[in-house]
């Protein structure tokens, strides 16, 4: 009993499953038909839209092509105008370059001529300056030699003065010694004679102070007069020799010692009564 029920239940289930499958298949068929209809409609719509879009794209493409052709024509015109302008500018630049080149060549030629002329002038000026420098060097050497000779003459003059001073000092010392000896001998003789008359022994010989003072006073009175006369004599000689006179010439003209004349000429120079240039003495009023 239960087995039959199970069979019946199984049969019912199979029948129900079959019905369900049939219903699902019918629904699937309907759905497939609907999808086919929808797909066909979608394809039709897509084809329509594609056709419309293709037409729009064709029209837009034709318009853009026309715009591009017009733009290309305009660009070609602009390029041609630009090319013409550039050609004109290039021609103008070439003409300017040619003109600048011509000016540069003319300037270089002028510069070369000016340089040649300046070189000639500089060479002449250099030769002239070289000659002047050589002459100046010769003059300088002559002046140096003359100065050296003058200095040598002055050195010789100073040496002669020193020798003369030494000689006069030696003569003066010798004369003073002789005078002193003679005076002392005379003084001793006088004292010895007086003491002999008095019967007194002769004292130690001494220099008579009164005689020495008298000699000094006479010398002090005589020297200024002689000195003034010698100064006047030297001034007269220098005035007479306006071309200049040397100390050796004064010594020869006056017969006086060179050192004495040198002292007097220095005093006259200090007083501004005479002038000296090198070894020559001139009057003070000489220009």
Backbone as CSV, one residue per row, in Angstrom:
resi,resn,N_x,N_y,N_z,CA_x,CA_y,CA_z,C_x,C_y,C_z
1,UNK,0.838,-1.206,0.000,0.000,0.000,0.000,0.850,1.223,0.000
2,UNK,1.730,1.226,0.780,2.641,2.373,0.842,3.491,2.483,-0.404
3,UNK,3.774,1.292,-0.983,4.566,1.309,-2.185,3.762,1.902,-3.310
4,UNK,2.565,1.549,-3.451,1.726,2.131,-4.498,1.581,3.618,-4.309
5,UNK,1.455,3.995,-3.056,1.345,5.456,-2.785,2.608,6.156,-3.198
6,UNK,3.667,5.466,-2.946,4.927,6.105,-3.324,5.039,6.218,-4.835
7,UNK,4.550,5.165,-5.504,4.610,5.211,-6.972,3.720,6.305,-7.505
8,UNK,2.498,6.359,-6.911,1.556,7.405,-7.352,2.143,8.787,-7.067
9,UNK,2.704,8.899,-5.870,3.277,10.207,-5.524,4.422,10.537,-6.457
10,UNK,5.204,9.479,-6.817,6.324,9.729,-7.718,5.828,10.081,-9.101
11,UNK,4.737,9.374,-9.508,4.172,9.653,-10.827,3.630,11.071,-10.870
12,UNK,2.972,11.462,-9.812,2.433,12.833,-9.762,3.557,13.848,-9.801
13,UNK,4.614,13.524,-9.068,5.727,14.473,-9.058,6.361,14.575,-10.442
14,UNK,6.472,13.449,-11.094,7.071,13.478,-12.433,6.191,14.263,-13.374
15,UNK,4.822,14.024,-13.203,3.901,14.764,-14.067,4.004,16.270,-13.794
16,UNK,4.067,16.579,-12.511,4.159,17.996,-12.174,5.476,18.598,-12.697
17,UNK,6.543,17.802,-12.560,7.816,18.296,-13.067,7.778,18.462,-14.575
18,UNK,7.117,17.545,-15.236,6.986,17.654,-16.684,6.192,18.893,-17.056
19,UNK,5.117,19.117,-16.277,4.313,20.328,-16.540,5.140,21.594,-16.294
20,UNK,5.833,21.476,-15.199,6.670,22.663,-14.897,7.713,22.908,-15.999
21,UNK,8.330,21.826,-16.488,9.314,21.959,-17.549,8.655,22.477,-18.817
22,UNK,7.501,22.007,-19.092,6.803,22.477,-20.287,6.459,23.941,-20.157
23,UNK,5.934,24.262,-18.973,5.595,25.684,-18.735,6.830,26.538,-18.821
24,UNK,7.972,26.045,-18.192,9.214,26.830,-18.226,9.745,26.931,-19.640
25,UNK,9.571,25.825,-20.397,10.049,25.867,-21.779,9.213,26.825,-22.594
26,UNK,7.891,26.812,-22.321,7.004,27.757,-23.040,7.370,29.195,-22.680
27,UNK,7.604,29.383,-21.380,7.969,30.737,-20.954,9.322,31.100,-21.547
28,UNK,10.258,30.150,-21.562,11.583,30.426,-22.131,11.455,30.737,-23.601
29,UNK,10.528,29.966,-24.288,10.349,30.229,-25.720,9.785,31.623,-25.930
30,UNK,8.801,31.951,-25.091,8.231,33.301,-25.188,9.303,34.354,-24.907
31,UNK,10.121,34.054,-23.899,11.140,35.044,-23.524,12.154,35.176,-24.656
32,UNK,12.508,34.030,-25.262,13.445,34.073,-26.373,12.846,34.857,-27.524
33,UNK,11.536,34.627,-27.768,10.859,35.374,-28.831,10.859,36.869,-28.507
34,UNK,10.588,37.164,-27.250,10.595,38.582,-26.841,11.984,39.184,-27.003
35,UNK,13.008,38.392,-26.571,14.386,38.895,-26.692,14.729,39.081,-28.154
36,UNK,14.229,38.110,-29.002,14.486,38.261,-30.427,13.820,39.506,-30.975
37,UNK,12.567,39.727,-30.561,11.871,40.934,-31.010,12.575,42.198,-30.516
38,UNK,12.958,42.139,-29.224,13.661,43.305,-28.665,14.989,43.522,-29.388
39,UNK,15.688,42.407,-29.652,16.993,42.523,-30.334,16.803,43.077,-31.736
40,UNK,15.742,42.540,-32.446,15.472,43.043,-33.791,15.144,44.526,-33.747
41,UNK,14.312,44.893,-32.739,13.974,46.318,-32.611,15.216,47.132,-32.288
42,UNK,16.037,46.572,-31.386,17.279,47.290,-31.024,18.192,47.420,-32.221
43,UNK,18.291,46.331,-33.017,19.133,46.394,-34.209,18.576,47.394,-35.207
44,UNK,17.241,47.404,-35.326,16.650,48.379,-36.253,16.939,49.804,-35.769
45,UNK,16.720,49.969,-34.454,17.002,51.310,-33.912,18.481,51.676,-34.078
46,UNK,19.368,50.687,-33.828,20.797,50.923,-33.965,21.161,51.245,-35.407
47,UNK,20.530,50.468,-36.331,20.793,50.718,-37.752,20.314,52.101,-38.152
48,UNK,19.133,52.442,-37.612,18.585,53.769,-37.913,19.503,54.862,-37.335
49,UNK,19.888,54.630,-36.061,20.774,55.617,-35.435,22.108,55.657,-36.155
50,UNK,22.604,54.494,-36.562,23.868,54.430,-37.275,23.786,55.167,-38.586
51,UNK,22.619,54.959,-39.275,22.424,55.657,-40.554,22.370,57.164,-40.339
52,UNK,21.632,57.556,-39.306,21.521,58.980,-39.005,22.894,59.560,-38.618
53,UNK,23.576,58.783,-37.749,24.899,59.250,-37.327,25.843,59.283,-38.517
54,UNK,25.754,58.245,-39.418,26.594,58.238,-40.609,26.308,59.436,-41.490
55,UNK,25.026,59.780,-41.628,24.665,60.943,-42.439,25.214,62.224,-41.811
56,UNK,25.047,62.306,-40.474,25.554,63.491,-39.786,27.076,63.575,-39.914
57,UNK,27.722,62.410,-39.713,29.180,62.397,-39.829,29.631,62.742,-41.237
58,UNK,28.890,62.219,-42.255,29.234,62.537,-43.628,29.088,64.036,-43.878
59,UNK,27.963,64.580,-43.379,27.738,66.015,-43.574,28.810,66.832,-42.835
60,UNK,29.102,66.404,-41.595,30.126,67.118,-40.809,31.485,66.957,-41.459
61,UNK,31.748,65.735,-41.949,33.026,65.510,-42.600,33.161,66.337,-43.872
62,UNK,32.053,66.407,-44.616,32.090,67.223,-45.836,32.328,68.696,-45.475
63,UNK,31.650,69.136,-44.411,31.810,70.537,-43.989,33.237,70.779,-43.506
64,UNK,33.734,69.861,-42.672,35.096,70.022,-42.171,36.106,69.942,-43.305
65,UNK,35.836,69.061,-44.283,36.727,68.978,-45.428,36.745,70.286,-46.192
66,UNK,35.516,70.841,-46.357,35.418,72.130,-47.039,36.134,73.219,-46.247
67,UNK,35.944,73.172,-44.901,36.645,74.151,-44.054,38.151,73.973,-44.148
68,UNK,38.579,72.696,-44.120,40.010,72.431,-44.231,40.569,72.903,-45.561
69,UNK,39.778,72.661,-46.653,40.239,73.123,-47.966,40.344,74.639,-47.992
70,UNK,39.316,75.312,-47.427,39.386,76.776,-47.374,40.564,77.236,-46.509
71,UNK,40.741,76.552,-45.327,41.851,76.909,-44.456,43.189,76.658,-45.149
72,UNK,43.280,75.553,-45.896,44.503,75.249,-46.612,44.784,76.291,-47.680
73,UNK,43.701,76.700,-48.387,43.878,77.738,-49.392,44.334,79.052,-48.751
74,UNK,43.689,79.369,-47.591,44.093,80.591,-46.890,45.541,80.480,-46.400
75,UNK,45.906,79.277,-45.864,47.275,79.078,-45.381,48.268,79.197,-46.518
76,UNK,47.886,78.605,-47.713,48.771,78.711,-48.863,48.955,80.161,-49.270
77,UNK,47.844,80.924,-49.246,47.945,82.335,-49.593,48.851,83.069,-48.602
78,UNK,48.613,82.739,-47.297,49.448,83.383,-46.278,50.913,82.987,-46.453
79,UNK,51.134,81.672,-46.728,52.519,81.204,-46.920,53.148,81.860,-48.133
80,UNK,52.342,81.973,-49.198,52.887,82.627,-50.386,53.230,84.093,-50.108
81,UNK,52.267,84.784,-49.407,52.539,86.183,-49.053,53.761,86.284,-48.133
82,UNK,53.814,85.325,-47.162,54.961,85.320,-46.252,56.250,85.022,-47.008
83,UNK,56.169,84.072,-47.955,57.352,83.744,-48.751,57.797,84.941,-49.578
84,UNK,56.824,85.655,-50.167,57.163,86.852,-50.935,57.810,87.905,-50.031
85,UNK,57.207,88.079,-48.833,57.747,89.071,-47.907,59.154,88.685,-47.466
86,UNK,59.326,87.374,-47.178,60.651,86.918,-46.765,61.657,87.053,-47.905
87,UNK,61.209,86.773,-49.113,62.107,86.933,-50.262,62.503,88.391,-50.429
88,UNK,61.473,89.286,-50.252,61.774,90.717,-50.346,62.743,91.134,-49.239
89,UNK,62.482,90.630,-48.000,63.372,90.960,-46.887,64.767,90.384,-47.109
90,UNK,64.807,89.139,-47.630,66.112,88.527,-47.910,66.869,89.323,-48.966
91,UNK,66.138,89.770,-49.988,66.775,90.585,-51.014,67.274,91.896,-50.423
92,UNK,66.429,92.487,-49.539,66.832,93.733,-48.894,68.055,93.505,-47.998
93,UNK,68.030,92.370,-47.240,69.185,92.051,-46.390,70.437,91.824,-47.230
94,UNK,70.252,91.135,-48.371,71.398,90.899,-49.256,71.954,92.213,-49.770
95,UNK,71.044,93.127,-50.144,71.505,94.440,-50.603,72.219,95.180,-49.475
96,UNK,71.634,95.101,-48.240,72.275,95.756,-47.105,73.649,95.136,-46.821
97,UNK,73.701,93.765,-46.924,74.978,93.085,-46.705,76.004,93.516,-47.746
98,UNK,75.546,93.612,-49.004,76.454,94.064,-50.055,76.936,95.489,-49.779
99,UNK,75.983,96.323,-49.343,76.347,97.706,-49.042,77.324,97.767,-47.872
100,UNK,77.039,96.968,-46.812,77.940,96.935,-45.650,79.305,96.387,-46.055
101,UNK,79.292,95.350,-46.915,80.559,94.781,-47.370,81.372,95.820,-48.140
102,UNK,80.656,96.578,-49.012,81.346,97.632,-49.752,81.906,98.696,-48.826
103,UNK,81.083,99.099,-47.813,81.567,100.093,-46.853,82.738,99.550,-46.042
104,UNK,82.645,98.249,-45.655,83.736,97.646,-44.889,85.026,97.608,-45.709
105,UNK,84.889,97.247,-46.995,86.074,97.209,-47.860,86.671,98.611,-48.000
106,UNK,85.763,99.603,-48.217,86.260,100.981,-48.326,86.916,101.431,-47.019
107,UNK,86.281,101.047,-45.880,86.844,101.414,-44.577,88.198,100.744,-44.355
108,UNK,88.308,99.467,-44.748,89.585,98.768,-44.605,90.671,99.408,-45.465
109,UNK,90.287,99.779,-46.705,91.258,100.445,-47.565,91.693,101.771,-46.960
110,UNK,90.681,102.537,-46.472,91.007,103.818,-45.835,91.865,103.596,-44.589
111,UNK,91.510,102.540,-43.811,92.281,102.236,-42.602,93.712,101.855,-42.963
112,UNK,93.879,101.066,-44.016,95.227,100.687,-44.429,96.033,101.906,-44.871
113,UNK,95.377,102.816,-45.620,96.072,104.030,-46.034,96.450,104.884,-44.826
114,UNK,95.450,105.024,-43.902,95.725,105.828,-42.703,96.813,105.181,-41.858
115,UNK,96.778,103.832,-41.777,97.803,103.143,-40.995,99.177,103.306,-41.636
116,UNK,99.222,103.208,-42.956,100.504,103.398,-43.642,101.028,104.807,-43.413
117,UNK,100.111,105.798,-43.540,100.521,107.189,-43.322,100.958,107.408,-41.885
118,UNK,100.163,106.847,-40.948,100.517,107.006,-39.540,101.828,106.295,-39.234
119,UNK,102.029,105.117,-39.853,103.288,104.397,-39.648,104.465,105.223,-40.151
120,UNK,104.284,105.859,-41.319,105.353,106.707,-41.850,105.635,107.878,-40.909
121,UNK,104.539,108.520,-40.433,104.705,109.646,-39.519,105.370,109.210,-38.217
122,UNK,104.918,108.041,-37.699,105.504,107.562,-36.456,106.980,107.222,-36.628
123,UNK,107.312,106.622,-37.771,108.717,106.311,-38.025,109.556,107.581,-38.084
124,UNK,109.002,108.604,-38.800,109.731,109.870,-38.886,109.860,110.522,-37.509
125,UNK,108.724,110.506,-36.764,108.760,111.093,-35.425,109.711,110.324,-34.512
126,UNK,109.688,108.971,-34.638,110.578,108.155,-33.824,112.041,108.449,-34.159
127,UNK,112.323,108.560,-35.463,113.699,108.876,-35.858,114.113,110.253,-35.326
128,UNK,113.154,111.218,-35.416,113.453,112.564,-34.913,113.681,112.541,-33.409
129,UNK,112.777,111.842,-32.691,112.934,111.769,-31.237,114.204,111.015,-30.865
130,UNK,114.514,109.970,-31.637,115.754,109.232,-31.383,116.965,110.138,-31.559
131,UNK,116.912,110.962,-32.635,118.009,111.913,-32.860,118.077,112.933,-31.727
132,UNK,116.872,113.431,-31.306,116.854,114.393,-30.203,117.384,113.765,-28.918
133,UNK,116.989,112.484,-28.694,117.487,111.802,-27.499,119.002,111.640,-27.567
134,UNK,119.493,111.277,-28.769,120.942,111.130,-28.925,121.655,112.472,-28.683
135,UNK,121.049,113.566,-29.246,121.654,114.889,-29.030,121.590,115.276,-27.563
136,UNK,120.416,114.977,-26.930,120.291,115.296,-25.502,121.284,114.487,-24.681
137,UNK,121.483,113.226,-25.095,122.455,112.401,-24.375,123.866,112.961,-24.551
138,UNK,124.164,113.412,-25.783,125.476,114.019,-26.017,125.638,115.284,-25.178
139,UNK,124.574,116.117,-25.167,124.633,117.338,-24.355,124.803,117.004,-22.882
140,UNK,124.048,115.935,-22.452,124.158,115.545,-21.045,125.568,115.065,-20.727
141,UNK,126.142,114.278,-21.681,127.503,113.815,-21.461,128.482,114.985,-21.419
142,UNK,128.264,115.953,-22.370,129.126,117.129,-22.357,128.993,117.896,-21.047
143,UNK,127.703,118.076,-20.617,127.479,118.792,-19.362,128.087,118.038,-18.186
144,UNK,127.941,116.679,-18.227,128.527,115.881,-17.151,130.043,116.006,-17.157
145,UNK,130.624,115.963,-18.385,132.072,116.109,-18.469,132.512,117.492,-18.001
146,UNK,131.737,118.532,-18.449,132.083,119.892,-18.018,131.941,120.029,-16.502
147,UNK,130.854,119.437,-15.975,130.657,119.492,-14.521,131.773,118.734,-13.804
148,UNK,132.149,117.565,-14.386,133.236,116.799,-13.769,134.540,117.611,-13.793
149,UNK,134.795,118.274,-14.971,136.006,119.109,-15.044,135.936,120.255,-14.044
150,UNK,134.711,120.852,-13.953,134.553,121.971,-13.018,134.773,121.513,-11.580
151,UNK,134.199,120.323,-11.266,134.385,119.792,-9.914,135.862,119.451,-9.659
152,UNK,136.516,118.899,-10.709,137.944,118.596,-10.549,138.740,119.880,-10.332
153,UNK,138.357,120.945,-11.125,139.051,122.223,-10.955,138.801,122.794,-9.560
154,UNK,137.531,122.693,-9.100,137.221,123.180,-7.754,137.980,122.380,-6.710
155,UNK,138.028,121.029,-6.919,138.782,120.202,-5.970,140.255,120.591,-5.967
156,UNK,140.788,120.839,-7.199,142.200,121.268,-7.284,142.386,122.626,-6.602
157,UNK,141.362,123.519,-6.835,141.444,124.841,-6.201,141.427,124.714,-4.681
158,UNK,140.518,123.811,-4.188,140.468,123.616,-2.726,141.786,123.015,-2.215
159,UNK,142.317,122.068,-3.027,143.595,121.467,-2.611,144.707,122.512,-2.610
160,UNK,144.704,123.377,-3.665,145.704,124.443,-3.709,145.541,125.396,-2.533
161,UNK,144.268,125.690,-2.194,144.021,126.565,-1.048,144.537,125.939,0.240
162,UNK,144.258,124.622,0.380,144.738,123.935,1.592,146.257,123.966,1.652
163,UNK,146.889,123.689,0.489,148.361,123.718,0.455,148.883,125.115,0.783
164,UNK,148.187,126.144,0.185,148.612,127.524,0.451,148.431,127.881,1.919
165,UNK,147.280,127.426,2.484,147.035,127.714,3.912,148.102,127.059,4.776
166,UNK,148.420,125.799,4.448,149.450,125.104,5.228,150.799,125.807,5.098
167,UNK,151.099,126.248,3.842,152.375,126.919,3.628,152.430,128.236,4.390
168,UNK,151.333,129.020,4.297,151.310,130.299,5.011,151.355,130.099,6.514
169,UNK,150.598,129.047,6.981,150.624,128.775,8.426,152.023,128.382,8.870
170,UNK,152.699,127.564,8.024,154.060,127.157,8.359,154.997,128.370,8.377
171,UNK,154.827,129.214,7.320,155.672,130.425,7.280,155.388,131.334,8.459
172,UNK,154.072,131.452,8.808,153.682,132.307,9.927,154.251,131.782,11.239
173,UNK,154.166,130.445,11.397,154.704,129.857,12.630,156.217,130.064,12.707
174,UNK,156.885,129.836,11.531,158.333,130.017,11.516,158.708,131.478,11.785
175,UNK,157.960,132.414,11.159,158.228,133.841,11.379,157.969,134.231,12.825
176,UNK,156.845,133.683,13.354,156.523,133.980,14.747,157.604,133.421,15.667
177,UNK,158.104,132.214,15.309,159.170,131.630,16.139,160.429,132.472,16.091
178,UNK,160.788,132.931,14.866,161.996,133.770,14.748,161.839,135.080,15.508
179,UNK,160.602,135.709,15.315,160.369,136.974,16.031,160.411,136.775,17.537
180,UNK,159.807,135.675,17.976,159.785,135.410,19.427,161.196,135.189,19.948
181,UNK,161.978,134.438,19.146,163.371,134.179,19.588,164.182,135.471,19.641
182,UNK,164.017,136.295,18.581,164.751,137.570,18.573,164.326,138.475,19.721
183,UNK,162.986,138.539,19.940,162.481,139.391,21.043,162.975,138.887,22.387
184,UNK,162.929,137.550,22.545,163.384,136.979,23.825,164.876,137.239,24.033
185,UNK,165.650,137.099,22.929,167.101,137.346,23.047,167.366,138.802,23.403
186,UNK,166.617,139.711,22.727,166.810,141.140,23.037,166.403,141.455,24.471
187,UNK,165.290,140.827,24.900,164.816,141.046,26.269,165.833,140.520,27.285
188,UNK,166.362,139.352,26.984,167.374,138.790,27.902,168.619,139.683,27.965
189,UNK,169.031,140.175,26.781,170.208,141.060,26.765,169.958,142.331,27.568
190,UNK,168.752,142.882,27.396,168.409,144.103,28.124,168.387,143.860,29.620
191,UNK,167.745,142.763,30.035,167.663,142.463,31.473,169.046,142.166,32.036
192,UNK,169.839,141.412,31.248,171.192,141.077,31.719,172.050,142.345,31.871
193,UNK,171.874,143.239,30.931,172.645,144.494,31.002,172.233,145.313,32.202
194,UNK,170.918,145.411,32.474,170.420,146.181,33.615,170.837,145.530,34.924
195,UNK,170.742,144.200,34.953,171.143,143.511,36.186,172.654,143.626,36.413
196,UNK,173.406,143.641,35.314,174.863,143.767,35.462,175.234,145.126,36.028
197,UNK,174.501,146.136,35.565,174.763,147.458,36.088,174.413,147.553,37.562
198,UNK,173.340,146.798,37.962,172.901,146.830,39.363,173.664,145.801,40.209
199,UNK,174.352,144.905,39.575,175.065,143.862,40.318,174.151,142.763,40.769
200,UNK,173.013,142.520,40.040,172.036,141.473,40.390,172.149,140.373,39.359
201,UNK,171.969,139.128,39.833,172.026,137.983,38.903,170.899,138.077,37.894
202,UNK,171.169,137.627,36.674,170.140,137.685,35.598,168.998,136.727,35.894
203,UNK,167.731,137.187,35.834,166.582,136.295,36.097,166.306,135.375,34.900
204,UNK,165.362,134.459,35.148,164.927,133.537,34.070,164.264,134.333,32.957
205,UNK,164.674,134.111,31.695,164.119,134.928,30.591,162.621,134.680,30.418
206,UNK,161.882,135.774,30.300,160.425,135.705,30.064,160.113,136.650,28.926
207,UNK,158.962,136.437,28.335,158.511,137.284,27.229,158.017,138.598,27.775
208,UNK,158.455,139.676,27.227,158.001,140.989,27.707,156.540,141.218,27.365
209,UNK,155.675,141.310,28.372,154.237,141.475,28.098,153.926,142.786,27.414
210,UNK,154.668,143.859,27.742,154.359,145.140,27.126,154.632,145.092,25.642
211,UNK,155.735,144.439,25.258,156.083,144.331,23.837,155.062,143.498,23.094
212,UNK,154.617,142.380,23.750,153.603,141.512,23.091,152.315,142.266,22.887
213,UNK,151.885,143.027,23.912,150.639,143.793,23.782,150.765,144.848,22.705
214,UNK,151.953,145.450,22.625,152.161,146.475,21.603,152.097,145.872,20.212
215,UNK,152.714,144.687,20.089,152.679,144.017,18.783,151.258,143.673,18.372
216,UNK,150.470,143.152,19.337,149.069,142.798,19.032,148.270,144.016,18.629
217,UNK,148.473,145.116,19.334,147.729,146.341,19.011,148.090,146.846,17.627
218,UNK,149.398,146.833,17.285,149.820,147.284,15.963,149.262,146.381,14.871
219,UNK,149.257,145.062,15.176,148.715,144.134,14.174,147.232,144.351,13.973
220,UNK,146.495,144.612,15.104,145.045,144.833,15.009,144.731,146.097,14.246
221,UNK,145.633,147.104,14.331,145.392,148.349,13.618,145.759,148.236,12.149
222,UNK,146.792,147.437,11.849,147.275,147.364,10.467,146.443,146.439,9.611
223,UNK,146.001,145.311,10.172,145.294,144.292,9.369,144.003,144.815,8.769
224,UNK,143.080,145.482,9.502,141.840,145.961,8.874,142.097,146.896,7.714
225,UNK,143.113,147.764,7.824,143.392,148.677,6.726,143.841,147.906,5.488
226,UNK,144.762,146.963,5.676,145.234,146.155,4.548,144.098,145.324,3.965
227,UNK,143.268,144.786,4.836,142.146,143.960,4.392,141.171,144.765,3.557
228,UNK,140.851,145.988,3.992,139.923,146.836,3.248,140.505,147.197,1.884
229,UNK,141.797,147.495,1.853,142.422,147.823,0.582,142.373,146.630,-0.377
230,UNK,142.597,145.428,0.176,142.597,144.227,-0.661,141.181,143.927,-1.172
231,UNK,140.175,144.142,-0.315,138.783,143.952,-0.743,138.444,144.894,-1.902
232,UNK,138.828,146.170,-1.757,138.565,147.139,-2.821,139.309,146.754,-4.101
233,UNK,140.533,146.279,-3.935,141.314,145.861,-5.114,140.632,144.698,-5.833
234,UNK,140.146,143.724,-5.067,139.471,142.564,-5.671,138.175,142.984,-6.356
235,UNK,137.394,143.850,-5.715,136.154,144.344,-6.325,136.452,145.055,-7.639
236,UNK,137.528,145.893,-7.651,137.894,146.603,-8.877,138.264,145.620,-9.984
237,UNK,139.020,144.572,-9.634,139.416,143.575,-10.625,138.204,142.844,-11.205
238,UNK,137.248,142.456,-10.335,136.058,141.719,-10.796,135.193,142.611,-11.684
239,UNK,135.082,143.892,-11.325,134.294,144.822,-12.154,134.964,145.022,-13.500
240,UNK,136.309,145.120,-13.503,137.032,145.295,-14.769,136.887,144.066,-15.667
241,UNK,136.740,142.890,-15.069,136.592,141.642,-15.845,135.137,141.177,-15.723
242,UNK,134.266,141.861,-16.474,132.836,141.521,-16.399,132.536,140.139,-16.955
243,UNK,133.456,139.585,-17.786,133.246,138.241,-18.345,133.508,137.151,-17.317
244,UNK,134.013,137.524,-16.128,134.292,136.561,-15.087,135.780,136.430,-14.835
245,UNK,136.098,136.222,-13.566,137.505,136.153,-13.201,137.704,135.018,-12.200
246,UNK,138.770,134.225,-12.391,139.075,133.122,-11.502,139.954,133.585,-10.344
247,UNK,139.939,132.751,-9.299,140.730,133.075,-8.115,142.225,133.049,-8.444
248,UNK,142.618,132.146,-9.344,144.030,132.075,-9.717,144.473,133.351,-10.423
249,UNK,143.546,133.936,-11.245,143.864,135.183,-11.930,143.990,136.340,-10.940
250,UNK,143.144,136.323,-9.883,143.257,137.362,-8.852,144.591,137.238,-8.113
251,UNK,144.988,135.975,-7.839,146.266,135.752,-7.156,147.433,136.287,-7.985
252,UNK,147.343,136.016,-9.297,148.403,136.489,-10.182,148.413,138.005,-10.293
253,UNK,147.210,138.635,-10.289,147.130,140.088,-10.446,147.542,140.831,-9.189
254,UNK,147.233,140.275,-8.002,147.501,140.991,-6.746,148.804,140.557,-6.090
255,UNK,149.245,139.335,-6.379,150.447,138.826,-5.729,150.192,138.368,-4.311
256,UNK,148.920,138.340,-3.902,148.591,137.909,-2.547,148.431,136.390,-2.512
257,UNK,148.429,135.855,-1.290,148.263,134.415,-1.116,146.852,133.992,-1.538
258,UNK,146.767,132.815,-2.108,145.476,132.311,-2.607,144.458,132.144,-1.480
259,UNK,144.930,131.670,-0.302,144.007,131.454,0.807,143.429,132.775,1.307
260,UNK,144.279,133.825,1.314,143.789,135.137,1.753,142.722,135.656,0.798
261,UNK,142.977,135.514,-0.507,141.982,135.954,-1.495,140.707,135.118,-1.413
262,UNK,140.872,133.826,-1.127,139.686,132.976,-0.973,138.822,133.414,0.190
263,UNK,139.430,133.769,1.321,138.661,134.249,2.480,137.939,135.549,2.149
264,UNK,138.625,136.453,1.447,138.015,137.748,1.122,136.862,137.581,0.124
265,UNK,137.062,136.729,-0.894,135.971,136.507,-1.867,134.749,135.871,-1.189
266,UNK,134.970,134.983,-0.221,133.829,134.405,0.503,133.082,135.470,1.300
267,UNK,133.820,136.369,1.901,133.180,137.463,2.638,132.391,138.361,1.686
268,UNK,132.959,138.636,0.498,132.264,139.476,-0.481,131.012,138.767,-1.015
269,UNK,131.092,137.439,-1.187,129.914,136.673,-1.609,128.819,136.730,-0.549
270,UNK,129.202,136.544,0.728,128.227,136.607,1.815,127.588,137.986,1.921
271,UNK,128.374,139.018,1.610,127.848,140.385,1.670,127.014,140.739,0.440
272,UNK,127.006,139.862,-0.598,126.215,140.124,-1.800,126.853,141.114,-2.750
273,UNK,128.159,141.368,-2.592,128.833,142.338,-3.452,129.294,141.713,-4.765
274,UNK,129.488,140.399,-4.779,129.875,139.699,-5.999,129.046,138.419,-6.104
275,UNK,129.130,137.753,-7.289,128.448,136.478,-7.530,129.471,135.480,-8.049
276,UNK,129.143,134.187,-7.888,130.047,133.140,-8.358,129.262,132.116,-9.159
277,UNK,129.791,131.779,-10.344,129.210,130.740,-11.188,130.328,129.789,-11.586
278,UNK,130.301,128.606,-10.994,131.389,127.673,-11.244,132.670,128.168,-10.601
279,UNK,133.696,128.409,-11.403,134.973,128.913,-10.893,135.149,130.402,-11.130
280,UNK,134.140,131.025,-11.759,134.261,132.443,-12.137,133.509,133.313,-11.144
281,UNK,134.083,134.483,-10.888,133.464,135.503,-10.046,133.025,136.665,-10.921
282,UNK,131.792,137.180,-10.639,131.215,138.274,-11.424,130.755,139.389,-10.508
283,UNK,130.587,140.606,-11.065,130.023,141.691,-10.248,128.597,141.352,-9.833
284,UNK,128.148,141.882,-8.707,126.810,141.565,-8.198,125.722,142.079,-9.118
285,UNK,125.939,143.174,-9.848,124.904,143.742,-10.712,124.813,143.070,-12.072
286,UNK,125.596,142.013,-12.313,125.571,141.348,-13.625,124.260,140.574,-13.760
287,UNK,123.540,140.684,-14.954,122.264,139.980,-15.136,122.500,138.487,-15.233
